[in-house]
Amino acid sequence: MKKLISIVIVLIAIGATGAVFYAKRGDKEPTVTTLPISRGTIIDGVRATGTLQAVTSVTVGAQVSGIVQEILVDFNDIVKKGQVIARLDPSILQTQLETAKANLVNAQANLERQRVALEDAKTKLARAEELNAKQLTTRVDLENAQVAVKQADAQLKSTQSQIVQAEAAVNKANVDLDHTVIAAPIDGIIIKRSVDRGQTVNAGMSAPELFIIAADLTKMQVNANIDETDVGRMRPGQEVNFTVDAYPTDNFRGMVKQVRLNPTTVQNVVTYSTVIDVPNPDYKLKPGMTANVTIQIARRDNVLRIPNAAIRFRPTKDMFDALNQAMPPELERGFGGRGGRGGNRNGAPGAGAPSGGPVGTPGAGAASGTPAAAAKGPAAPAAGQQARASQGGQNRGQGQPGQGAAPGQGGRGGFANMTPEERDKRRQEMMANMTPEQRAQFEERLKQRQAQGGGQGSFGGGRGGNFGGSTGSRQGGGQGGNFQRGQGTFGGGNFGGRTGGGASATANTPAPAAGGATTIDALFGPLPTVETRGRAWLYINKQLKPIELRLGISDGTYTEILNEPNELQPTTEVVTSFITPEMASRPSGQQGNQANNPLMPQRGRGPGGPGGGGRGGR
C-alpha cells in the first residue's frame, strides 16, 4: 500500500512539473531583433584596386653602343632639361669621325681632278670643231672629242655625289659622337637607374634603358581596374577616395579623368582601365604603390537611412500567429502555392501593395479581358485592374491556382489568351475610353519607343507587355504605368513597365551629349537618379506594423529613405529578425529565420513578396 502511494505521488509530481513546463513554454514570447534608423551620410561607391604612377615618365636610352664611362646622377636626383647625366666612351666614335673626314677630303680632291679633265675635254672639242670646219680633220675625230666631253661631265657629277655622301658620313659621325653624352630630356626626378659605370650597352637592336625620369611627382595617377559590371557607372569628374598600405590611416582624394576602352581579360574576368588624377604635394605617394580605390557614384549627406537588414525582413504566417495578429491582406494573398515570389516576376509589389505612392498606382493589376469592362469609361479599367490583381495570378510552384484566378485575369492581364482580332478590338476600345491628354501622351510614348527600337508587345511595349515600356511587364500585378517603365497613371500589368526587385525604375536612359564631342566620355550623360520601393516593419505594442518606403541609394549597410514617413524618425527601431518560440526550440543550426534569408527559397508557405499572388502568371 505504501509503495502504491509513493508511485502515485511521483506520478503527480511528474505531471505537475510537465504542466508547469508546458505552461511556461506557452507563455514564451518571440525574440524580436531591431536596429535604429539614423541620420548620416550614404555613399554609393565602386571599389577597386589600382597602381600609382607618374603622370609623365620618360625612359632615357642610348642611341649608340659603348662602355659607360661616367654616371653623373643617382636615384631620386632632381634633374633639369639638358643636364648631362651620363657619358659613354667616345674613342671608337672619334676614330669613325676622323675616317669620315678623310674620306671627305679624298672626295674633294677627286672632284678637282674631274673638273680639270672636263676643261681639257672641252678644249679638245673646240680645236676639233675648228679643224673640221676647215676640213683638216675627219668627222670621226670630231665625234670622239664630243664623247670625251660628255664622259668628263658625267664623271664630275658622280664625284660631286660622292662629296655629298662623305659630308653625310661626317655629320653622322659627329651626331654619334654627341650621343655619347646622355642628357635629361625633361625636368624631373630620377626614379630608376639601370646601368653602372664600366657597363657595356649595345644599341644594335634597340635603345637600351639607362634611366627613367618622372616629370612631376606632385601630380600622379592611379590606374584602377574596374570590373565590366561597374564600368557603366563610371563618369569623368567623379570623386575618388583611396588608401595605400604605407599610410593606412590617411585618406587620399582624386578625380576620375578617363575610362579607357581597351579591355583586359584575366581568367575570363574583364576589366577596364580607369585613370584617376591624384595630387601629391607632400610626395607621400610613390610610383608603384597599390591603391584601394572607392569611386563615389552618388553621395547623400545628413539623410534618413535605414539598415538594409530591415528592408530584407519578411514576416511569415508563423510570426503573425505567434503574436495573435491577423495577417495583412496583401501578405495573406502571397501564401499558398509557391511562396517567395511576389506578384511580379522580378519581385515588384503586386496587387495588394498600398496605393497612393508617387510611383504610379501600386497594386493595379491586369485589365479585364472583356470589352464590357472597358465600356464604362476611363475609371473602369483601373477598377478592373485592382479587382483582378487582388485575386493574384496563376501560381506555378505547386500547380495550384491563386485565390480566385480566372481566365483573362492572371497571366498577362487577359491579353495573352486573346486572338489578334479580339486584341485589336480591345485596343480600340481602350483608346476610345482615354481622355485626349492620355491619348496624346500614349502616342508620344509609343513614338519614342518605336524610335528606340523597343518592344514586341501589342502596343510597342517590351517582351510580352501589352502596354509595356522599355522591357515590358510579363504578368499582371506589377507596378509601372504611364506607358513607360517606371511611374505614371495606369499602374498595372498591362500598362506597367517591368520593375525589378520590388521597385519601380523611374529613370530613363540618359541621352547622349550634343554633337561636337572630342572624346567618347563626353557622349555619356549624367547617371540616372536611383529610386526604388521597399517596406519596413515596426514592433509596436507587440504587433508588427508595415511602413511603405521610397528608397534611394545604398552603401551596402544602409539605404536612403526618400519619403520620410512620420512613423520613422532618428532612433526609431525597425525589425530585422523575428524568432518564434517554435524556432527557438529547434536544434542548433536550424533556428535561423529562413524566411528572412533571400538566398533560401520558400516553398508552400512563404509570403509571396510584399503583396501579389503567386508568380503572377506568364
C-alpha positions as CSV (number, residue, x, y, z in Angstrom):
1,M,0.0,0.0,0.0
2,K,2.8,2.4,0.9
3,K,4.5,1.5,-2.3
4,L,1.4,2.4,-4.3
5,I,1.1,5.7,-2.6
6,S,4.7,6.5,-3.4
7,I,4.2,5.7,-7.0
8,V,1.1,7.9,-7.2
9,I,2.9,10.8,-5.5
10,V,5.8,10.5,-8.0
11,L,3.4,10.5,-11.0
12,I,1.6,13.5,-9.6
13,A,4.9,15.4,-9.2
14,I,5.9,14.5,-12.7
15,G,2.6,15.6,-14.1
16,A,2.7,18.9,-12.2
17,T,6.2,19.6,-13.4
18,G,5.2,18.9,-17.0
19,A,2.2,21.1,-16.7
20,V,4.3,24.0,-15.3
21,F,6.9,23.4,-18.1
22,Y,4.3,23.5,-20.9
23,A,2.5,26.4,-19.3
24,K,5.7,28.4,-19.2
25,R,6.6,27.3,-22.7
26,G,3.3,28.6,-23.9
27,D,4.0,31.9,-22.2
28,K,7.3,32.5,-24.0
29,E,7.3,35.5,-26.2
30,P,9.1,35.7,-29.6
31,T,12.5,37.2,-29.8
32,V,12.5,40.4,-31.9
33,T,15.7,42.0,-33.0
34,T,15.6,45.6,-34.1
35,L,18.0,48.3,-35.3
36,P,17.6,52.0,-35.1
37,I,17.0,54.4,-38.0
38,S,19.6,57.2,-38.1
39,R,20.7,60.2,-40.0
40,G,24.1,60.3,-41.7
41,T,26.0,60.0,-44.9
42,I,25.4,57.4,-47.5
43,I,27.9,56.8,-50.3
44,D,27.2,54.6,-53.2
45,G,30.6,53.6,-54.4
46,V,32.5,51.2,-56.6
47,R,35.6,49.6,-55.0
48,A,38.7,48.5,-57.0
49,T,42.4,48.4,-56.7
50,G,44.9,50.3,-58.8
51,T,48.5,51.2,-59.2
52,L,50.0,54.7,-58.6
53,Q,52.2,56.0,-61.4
54,A,53.6,59.3,-62.5
55,V,51.6,61.4,-65.0
56,T,54.6,61.7,-67.3
57,S,57.6,59.4,-67.2
58,V,60.3,59.2,-69.8
59,T,62.7,56.3,-70.4
60,V,66.2,57.6,-71.3
61,G,68.2,55.2,-73.5
62,A,71.4,55.2,-75.6
63,Q,71.4,55.5,-79.3
64,V,75.0,54.3,-79.7
65,S,76.9,51.3,-78.3
66,G,79.8,51.7,-75.9
67,I,81.1,51.4,-72.4
68,V,79.5,53.6,-69.7
69,Q,82.4,56.0,-68.9
70,E,80.7,58.2,-66.3
71,I,77.4,58.2,-64.3
72,L,76.6,61.7,-63.0
73,V,73.2,61.1,-61.3
74,D,71.6,58.6,-58.9
75,F,68.2,57.5,-57.7
76,N,65.9,60.3,-56.6
77,D,68.1,63.1,-58.0
78,I,66.3,66.1,-59.4
79,V,67.5,67.0,-62.9
80,K,66.8,69.8,-65.3
81,K,66.2,69.5,-69.1
82,G,69.6,69.3,-70.9
83,Q,71.6,68.4,-67.8
84,V,74.3,65.7,-68.5
85,I,73.5,62.6,-66.6
86,A,75.9,60.0,-68.2
87,R,78.7,59.7,-70.7
88,L,79.8,56.8,-72.9
89,D,83.4,56.1,-74.1
90,P,83.8,58.2,-77.3
91,S,87.1,56.8,-78.6
92,I,85.7,54.5,-81.2
93,L,83.3,57.1,-82.5
94,Q,86.1,59.7,-82.7
95,T,88.0,57.3,-84.9
96,Q,85.0,56.9,-87.1
97,L,84.6,60.7,-87.3
98,E,88.3,61.1,-88.4
99,T,87.9,58.4,-91.1
100,A,84.8,60.1,-92.4
101,K,86.6,63.4,-92.6
102,A,89.5,61.8,-94.5
103,N,87.0,60.3,-97.0
104,L,85.6,63.7,-97.5
105,V,89.0,65.2,-98.3
106,N,89.7,62.4,-100.8
107,A,86.3,63.0,-102.4
108,Q,87.0,66.7,-102.7
109,A,90.4,66.0,-104.4
110,N,88.7,63.7,-106.9
111,L,86.2,66.5,-107.7
112,E,89.0,68.9,-108.5
113,R,90.6,66.3,-110.8
114,Q,87.4,65.7,-112.6
115,R,86.8,69.4,-113.2
116,V,90.3,69.7,-114.8
117,A,89.5,66.7,-117.0
118,L,86.3,68.3,-118.1
119,E,88.0,71.6,-119.0
120,D,90.6,69.6,-121.1
121,A,87.9,67.7,-122.9
122,K,86.1,71.0,-123.8
123,T,89.3,72.5,-125.1
124,K,90.0,69.5,-127.4
125,L,86.4,69.6,-128.6
126,A,86.8,73.3,-129.6
127,R,90.0,72.6,-131.6
128,A,88.4,69.6,-133.3
129,E,85.5,71.8,-134.4
130,E,87.8,74.4,-135.9
131,L,89.8,71.8,-137.8
132,N,86.6,70.2,-139.1
133,A,85.3,73.5,-140.3
134,K,88.5,73.9,-142.5
135,Q,88.2,70.2,-143.5
136,L,91.5,69.5,-142.0
137,T,90.3,66.5,-139.9
138,T,87.8,63.7,-140.2
139,R,84.3,63.6,-138.9
140,V,85.3,60.7,-136.6
141,D,87.8,62.9,-134.7
142,L,85.1,65.5,-134.1
143,E,82.7,62.9,-132.7
144,N,85.4,61.4,-130.4
145,A,86.0,64.9,-128.9
146,Q,82.3,65.3,-128.2
147,V,82.1,62.0,-126.5
148,A,85.1,62.8,-124.3
149,V,83.4,66.0,-123.1
150,K,80.2,64.1,-122.1
151,Q,82.2,61.5,-120.2
152,A,84.1,64.1,-118.3
153,D,80.9,65.9,-117.3
154,A,79.3,62.7,-116.1
155,Q,82.3,61.7,-114.1
156,L,82.3,65.2,-112.5
157,K,78.6,64.7,-111.4
158,S,79.4,61.3,-109.9
159,T,82.3,62.8,-107.9
160,Q,80.0,65.6,-106.6
161,S,77.6,62.9,-105.3
162,Q,80.5,61.3,-103.5
163,I,81.2,64.6,-101.8
164,V,77.6,64.7,-100.5
165,Q,77.9,61.2,-99.2
166,A,81.2,62.0,-97.5
167,E,79.8,65.1,-95.9
168,A,76.8,63.0,-94.6
169,A,79.2,60.4,-93.1
170,V,81.0,63.2,-91.3
171,N,77.7,64.6,-89.9
172,K,76.6,61.1,-88.8
173,A,79.9,60.5,-87.0
174,N,79.5,63.9,-85.3
175,V,76.0,63.0,-84.2
176,D,77.0,59.6,-82.9
177,L,79.9,61.2,-81.0
178,D,77.4,63.7,-79.5
179,H,75.2,60.8,-78.4
180,T,77.9,59.5,-76.1
181,V,76.8,62.4,-73.8
182,I,73.4,61.4,-72.2
183,A,71.3,64.5,-71.2
184,A,68.0,64.7,-69.4
185,P,65.1,65.2,-71.9
186,I,62.8,66.8,-69.3
187,D,62.7,68.3,-65.9
188,G,62.0,65.7,-63.3
189,I,63.3,63.1,-60.8
190,I,65.4,60.0,-61.5
191,I,63.2,57.1,-60.3
192,K,65.2,54.3,-61.9
193,R,68.9,53.8,-62.9
194,S,69.6,50.6,-64.9
195,V,73.4,50.9,-65.6
196,D,76.6,51.3,-63.7
197,R,80.0,52.7,-64.6
198,G,82.0,50.4,-66.8
199,Q,79.0,48.5,-68.1
200,T,78.7,48.0,-71.9
201,V,75.5,49.0,-73.6
202,N,74.5,47.6,-77.0
203,A,72.2,49.7,-79.2
204,G,72.5,47.4,-82.2
205,M,68.9,46.1,-81.9
206,S,67.1,48.6,-79.7
207,A,67.9,51.5,-77.5
208,P,68.9,50.1,-74.0
209,E,67.2,51.6,-71.0
210,L,69.6,53.7,-68.9
211,F,67.3,55.8,-66.7
212,I,63.6,56.6,-66.1
213,I,62.7,60.2,-65.3
214,A,59.3,61.1,-63.8
215,A,58.3,64.6,-64.8
216,D,56.5,65.8,-61.7
217,L,55.6,63.6,-58.8
218,T,53.4,66.3,-57.2
219,K,50.8,65.1,-59.7
220,M,50.2,61.4,-60.1
221,Q,47.7,59.0,-61.5
222,V,46.0,55.8,-60.3
223,N,45.4,53.2,-63.0
224,A,42.4,51.3,-61.5
225,N,40.9,48.2,-63.0
226,I,37.1,48.5,-62.9
227,D,35.0,45.4,-63.5
228,E,32.8,45.3,-66.5
229,T,29.7,45.2,-64.3
230,D,30.5,48.6,-62.8
231,V,32.1,50.4,-65.8
232,G,28.8,51.6,-67.0
233,R,28.5,53.9,-63.9
234,M,31.9,55.5,-64.4
235,R,31.9,59.1,-65.5
236,P,34.8,61.6,-65.7
237,G,34.8,64.0,-62.8
238,Q,33.6,61.6,-60.1
239,E,35.2,61.9,-56.8
240,V,37.6,59.2,-55.6
241,N,38.8,58.2,-52.2
242,F,41.6,55.7,-51.7
243,T,44.2,54.5,-49.2
244,V,47.6,52.9,-49.6
245,D,49.2,50.3,-47.3
246,A,52.1,52.7,-46.5
247,Y,49.7,55.2,-44.8
248,P,46.7,53.1,-43.7
249,T,45.2,55.9,-41.6
250,D,45.5,58.6,-44.3
251,N,42.7,59.1,-46.8
252,F,43.7,60.4,-50.2
253,R,41.5,62.0,-52.8
254,G,41.4,62.1,-56.5
255,M,39.1,62.5,-59.5
256,V,38.2,60.2,-62.4
257,K,39.9,61.5,-65.6
258,Q,39.3,58.9,-68.2
259,V,37.7,55.4,-68.7
260,R,39.7,53.7,-71.4
261,L,38.0,51.4,-73.8
262,N,40.8,48.8,-74.1
263,P,39.6,45.8,-72.0
264,T,41.9,43.5,-70.1
265,T,40.8,39.9,-69.6
266,V,42.4,37.7,-66.9
267,Q,40.9,34.3,-66.2
268,N,37.6,35.3,-68.0
269,V,37.3,38.5,-65.8
270,V,37.0,41.6,-68.0
271,T,38.2,44.9,-66.5
272,Y,38.7,48.4,-67.9
273,S,41.4,50.8,-67.0
274,T,40.2,53.9,-65.3
275,V,42.7,56.8,-64.9
276,I,42.3,58.9,-61.7
277,D,44.2,62.1,-61.2
278,V,45.7,62.4,-57.8
279,P,47.5,65.4,-56.2
280,N,50.7,64.6,-54.3
281,P,52.1,67.8,-52.8
282,D,53.8,66.1,-49.9
283,Y,55.4,63.4,-52.1
284,K,53.9,60.7,-49.8
285,L,52.7,58.7,-52.7
286,K,55.3,56.7,-54.6
287,P,55.1,55.2,-58.1
288,G,54.0,51.6,-58.0
289,M,52.0,51.7,-54.7
290,T,48.8,49.8,-54.6
291,A,45.8,52.0,-54.1
292,N,42.5,50.7,-52.6
293,V,40.1,52.9,-54.5
294,T,36.5,53.8,-53.8
295,I,34.8,55.8,-56.6
296,Q,31.8,57.7,-55.5
297,I,28.8,57.2,-57.8
298,A,26.4,59.1,-55.5
299,R,26.6,60.7,-52.1
300,R,23.9,61.9,-49.7
301,D,24.7,63.8,-46.6
302,N,22.5,64.1,-43.5
303,V,19.7,61.9,-44.8
304,L,17.4,59.5,-43.0
305,R,18.8,56.0,-43.5
306,I,17.5,52.5,-42.7
307,P,19.6,49.3,-42.2
308,N,19.4,47.0,-45.2
309,A,18.6,44.1,-42.9
310,A,15.3,45.8,-42.0
311,I,14.3,46.1,-45.7
312,R,15.1,42.4,-46.3
313,F,13.0,41.3,-43.3
314,R,9.8,39.4,-44.5
315,P,7.4,38.2,-41.8
316,T,5.8,34.8,-42.2
317,K,2.4,33.4,-41.1
318,D,4.0,31.7,-38.1
319,M,5.2,35.1,-36.9
320,F,1.8,36.6,-37.0
321,D,0.3,33.6,-35.3
322,A,2.9,33.9,-32.5
323,L,1.7,37.4,-32.0
324,N,-2.0,36.5,-32.3
325,Q,-2.1,39.1,-35.0
326,A,-4.1,39.0,-38.2
327,M,-2.0,38.9,-41.3
328,P,-2.4,41.9,-43.6
329,P,-4.5,41.1,-46.7
330,E,-1.7,41.9,-49.1
331,L,0.6,39.3,-47.4
332,E,-2.2,36.8,-47.0
333,R,-2.6,36.5,-50.7
334,G,1.0,35.6,-51.1
335,F,0.6,32.3,-49.1
336,G,-0.3,29.0,-50.8
337,G,1.2,27.5,-53.9
338,R,4.8,28.6,-54.2
339,G,5.7,31.5,-52.0
340,G,8.6,33.9,-52.0
341,R,7.8,35.2,-55.5
342,G,5.6,38.2,-55.4
343,G,3.1,39.4,-58.0
344,N,5.8,40.4,-60.4
345,R,8.4,38.2,-62.0
346,N,11.1,40.5,-60.6
347,G,9.6,40.7,-57.1
348,A,7.7,44.0,-57.6
349,P,4.9,44.6,-55.2
350,G,1.8,43.0,-56.5
351,A,-1.9,43.8,-56.3
352,G,-2.0,44.2,-52.6
353,A,0.6,46.8,-52.3
354,P,-0.8,50.0,-50.8
355,S,-1.7,52.6,-53.4
356,G,-1.2,56.3,-53.5
357,G,2.6,56.3,-53.8
358,P,4.5,58.6,-56.1
359,V,5.3,55.8,-58.4
360,G,2.1,55.0,-60.4
361,T,-0.7,53.2,-58.6
362,P,0.9,50.2,-56.9
363,G,-1.4,47.2,-56.9
364,A,-3.2,47.8,-60.1
365,G,-3.3,44.6,-61.9
366,A,-4.3,43.5,-65.4
367,A,-7.3,45.0,-67.0
368,S,-10.4,42.9,-67.7
369,G,-10.3,40.8,-70.8
370,T,-13.8,41.6,-71.8
371,P,-14.9,44.6,-73.9
372,A,-17.7,45.3,-71.5
373,A,-15.2,46.2,-68.7
374,A,-13.7,48.9,-70.9
375,A,-17.0,50.4,-71.9
376,K,-17.5,52.0,-68.5
377,G,-15.2,54.9,-69.1
378,P,-11.6,55.7,-68.1
379,A,-12.1,54.8,-64.5
380,A,-13.4,51.4,-65.2
381,P,-10.1,49.8,-66.4
382,A,-8.3,50.9,-63.2
383,A,-11.0,49.4,-61.0
384,G,-11.0,46.3,-63.1
385,Q,-7.3,46.1,-62.7
386,Q,-7.4,46.3,-59.0
387,A,-10.1,43.7,-58.8
388,R,-8.3,41.3,-61.0
389,A,-4.9,41.9,-59.4
390,S,-6.3,41.4,-55.9
391,Q,-7.1,37.9,-56.8
392,G,-3.5,37.1,-57.8
393,G,-2.2,35.3,-60.9
394,Q,-1.6,31.7,-61.8
395,N,0.8,30.1,-59.3
396,R,3.5,28.0,-60.9
397,G,5.3,26.4,-57.9
398,Q,2.8,23.7,-56.9
399,G,0.5,24.0,-59.8
400,Q,-2.2,25.5,-57.6
401,P,-4.3,28.4,-58.8
402,G,-4.2,31.7,-56.9
403,Q,-7.1,33.0,-55.0
404,G,-9.9,33.5,-57.5
405,A,-7.7,33.4,-60.6
406,A,-9.8,33.1,-63.7
407,P,-9.1,33.1,-67.4
408,G,-8.2,36.5,-68.6
409,Q,-7.3,37.8,-65.2
410,G,-3.9,36.4,-64.3
411,G,-1.0,35.8,-66.5
412,R,-0.6,38.7,-68.9
413,G,-3.6,40.6,-67.8
414,G,-6.1,39.0,-70.2
415,F,-4.4,39.9,-73.4
416,A,-2.3,36.7,-73.8
417,N,-5.2,34.4,-74.5
418,M,-6.9,36.8,-77.0
419,T,-6.9,36.3,-80.7
420,P,-5.4,39.1,-82.8
421,E,-8.9,40.4,-83.7
422,E,-10.0,40.5,-80.1
423,R,-6.8,42.2,-79.1
424,D,-7.2,44.9,-81.8
425,K,-10.8,45.4,-80.7
426,R,-9.8,45.7,-77.1
427,R,-7.1,48.1,-78.0
428,Q,-9.5,50.3,-79.9
429,E,-12.0,50.3,-77.1
430,M,-9.3,51.4,-74.6
431,M,-8.1,54.1,-76.9
432,A,-11.7,55.3,-77.2
433,N,-12.0,55.5,-73.4
434,M,-8.9,57.6,-73.0
435,T,-9.0,61.3,-72.5
436,P,-7.4,63.4,-75.2
437,E,-4.5,64.1,-72.9
438,Q,-4.0,60.4,-72.1
439,R,-4.2,59.5,-75.8
440,A,-1.7,62.2,-76.8
441,Q,0.6,61.0,-74.0
442,F,0.3,57.4,-75.1
443,E,1.0,58.2,-78.8
444,E,4.0,60.3,-77.8
445,R,5.4,57.4,-75.7
446,L,4.7,55.0,-78.5
447,K,6.7,57.1,-80.9
448,Q,9.6,57.3,-78.6
449,R,9.6,53.5,-78.0
450,Q,9.4,52.8,-81.7
451,A,12.2,55.3,-82.4
452,Q,14.4,53.5,-79.9
453,G,13.5,50.1,-81.4
454,G,11.9,48.8,-78.3
455,G,9.1,46.4,-77.9
456,Q,7.3,43.4,-79.2
457,G,4.2,43.9,-77.2
458,S,0.8,44.7,-78.6
459,F,1.3,48.4,-78.3
460,G,5.1,48.5,-78.9
461,G,6.0,47.5,-75.4
462,G,8.7,45.2,-74.2
463,R,8.8,41.5,-74.1
464,G,5.2,40.4,-73.8
465,G,4.0,43.6,-72.3
466,N,0.7,44.8,-73.8
467,F,1.2,48.5,-73.0
468,G,4.7,47.8,-71.7
469,G,7.6,50.1,-71.5
470,S,11.2,49.6,-72.1
471,T,11.2,46.0,-71.2
472,G,7.6,45.4,-70.7
473,S,5.6,43.7,-68.0
474,R,5.3,39.9,-68.3
475,Q,2.4,39.4,-65.9
476,G,-0.4,41.2,-64.1
477,G,0.1,42.8,-60.7
478,G,3.2,44.7,-61.3
479,Q,3.9,48.4,-60.7
480,G,4.6,50.7,-63.6
481,G,2.4,53.0,-65.6
482,N,2.1,55.9,-67.9
483,F,3.1,53.6,-70.8
484,Q,6.7,53.6,-69.9
485,R,9.0,51.8,-67.4
486,G,8.5,53.5,-64.1
487,Q,5.7,55.7,-62.9
488,G,2.5,57.2,-64.1
489,T,-1.2,57.0,-64.4
490,F,-2.1,53.5,-65.4
491,G,-0.1,51.4,-62.9
492,G,-0.7,47.8,-63.8
493,G,0.4,44.7,-65.5
494,N,-0.9,45.7,-69.0
495,F,0.2,49.3,-68.7
496,G,3.1,48.9,-66.4
497,G,6.8,48.5,-67.0
498,R,9.0,45.8,-65.8
499,T,10.1,46.8,-62.3
500,G,12.8,44.6,-60.9
501,G,13.4,43.8,-57.2
502,G,10.1,45.1,-56.0
503,A,10.9,48.6,-57.1
504,S,9.9,50.9,-60.0
505,A,12.8,52.3,-62.0
506,T,11.9,55.9,-62.5
507,A,15.0,56.9,-64.5
508,N,15.2,56.7,-68.3
509,T,18.3,56.0,-70.4
510,P,20.5,59.1,-70.4
511,A,20.6,61.0,-73.7
512,P,23.9,61.5,-75.3
513,A,25.5,64.9,-75.3
514,A,25.3,67.3,-78.2
515,G,27.5,66.9,-81.2
516,G,31.0,68.1,-81.4
517,A,32.4,65.9,-78.6
518,T,36.1,65.3,-78.9
519,T,36.2,62.2,-76.6
520,I,33.9,59.2,-76.1
521,D,33.4,60.1,-72.5
522,A,31.6,63.3,-73.4
523,L,28.9,61.3,-75.1
524,F,27.6,59.8,-71.8
525,G,25.1,61.9,-69.9
526,P,24.8,62.0,-66.1
527,L,23.8,58.9,-64.3
528,P,20.0,58.5,-63.6
529,T,18.6,59.1,-60.2
530,V,18.1,55.9,-58.2
531,E,14.6,55.3,-56.6
532,T,13.1,52.0,-55.5
533,R,10.2,50.8,-53.3
534,G,10.5,48.9,-50.1
535,R,8.8,48.0,-46.8
536,A,10.0,48.1,-43.2
537,W,8.3,46.7,-40.1
538,L,7.8,48.3,-36.7
539,Y,7.3,46.3,-33.5
540,I,4.7,48.4,-31.5
541,N,2.7,47.0,-28.6
542,K,3.8,43.5,-29.5
543,Q,2.4,43.9,-33.0
544,L,4.1,44.2,-36.4
545,K,3.3,47.3,-38.4
546,P,4.3,47.8,-42.0
547,I,5.7,51.0,-43.3
548,E,5.9,51.6,-47.1
549,L,9.1,53.4,-48.2
550,R,10.6,55.1,-51.2
551,L,14.3,54.3,-51.2
552,G,17.3,55.9,-52.8
553,I,21.0,54.9,-52.9
554,S,22.6,52.3,-50.7
555,D,26.1,51.7,-49.4
556,G,25.5,48.1,-48.7
557,T,24.8,48.7,-45.0
558,Y,22.2,51.5,-45.0
559,T,19.7,52.7,-47.6
560,E,18.5,56.2,-48.1
561,I,14.8,56.9,-47.2
562,L,13.2,59.4,-49.6
563,N,9.7,59.9,-48.4
564,E,10.5,60.0,-44.6
565,P,7.1,59.0,-43.2
566,N,6.0,60.4,-39.8
567,E,6.4,57.0,-38.1
568,L,10.1,56.9,-38.9
569,Q,12.4,59.3,-37.1
570,P,16.0,59.0,-36.0
571,T,16.3,56.3,-33.3
572,T,13.1,54.6,-34.4
573,E,13.6,50.9,-34.1
574,V,12.8,48.7,-37.1
575,V,12.6,44.9,-37.1
576,T,15.5,43.0,-38.6
577,S,14.9,39.5,-37.2
578,F,12.0,37.6,-35.6
579,I,12.3,34.3,-33.8
580,T,9.2,32.5,-32.6
581,P,9.3,30.1,-29.7
582,E,9.0,27.2,-32.2
583,M,12.1,28.4,-34.0
584,A,13.9,28.8,-30.7
585,S,13.1,25.2,-29.8
586,R,14.6,23.8,-33.0
587,P,18.0,22.1,-32.8
588,S,21.1,24.3,-33.1
589,G,21.8,25.3,-36.7
590,Q,18.1,25.3,-37.6
591,Q,16.9,28.3,-35.7
592,G,17.7,30.8,-38.4
593,N,14.8,32.7,-39.8
594,Q,14.8,31.2,-43.3
595,A,12.0,33.4,-44.4
596,N,14.3,36.4,-43.9
597,N,17.1,34.8,-45.9
598,P,16.9,35.9,-49.6
599,L,19.1,33.0,-50.6
600,M,16.7,30.4,-49.2
601,P,13.7,29.9,-51.4
602,Q,10.4,29.4,-49.6
603,R,8.0,26.7,-50.9
604,G,4.4,26.2,-50.0
605,R,4.2,28.6,-47.0
606,G,6.4,31.6,-47.7
607,P,4.9,35.0,-48.4
608,G,4.7,36.0,-52.0
609,G,6.8,39.1,-51.6
610,P,5.3,42.4,-50.4
611,G,1.9,41.9,-52.0
612,G,0.9,40.0,-55.0
613,G,-0.2,36.4,-55.6
614,G,1.9,33.5,-56.6
615,R,4.2,34.2,-59.6
616,G,1.7,36.3,-61.3
617,G,1.3,34.1,-64.3
618,R,3.3,34.1,-67.5
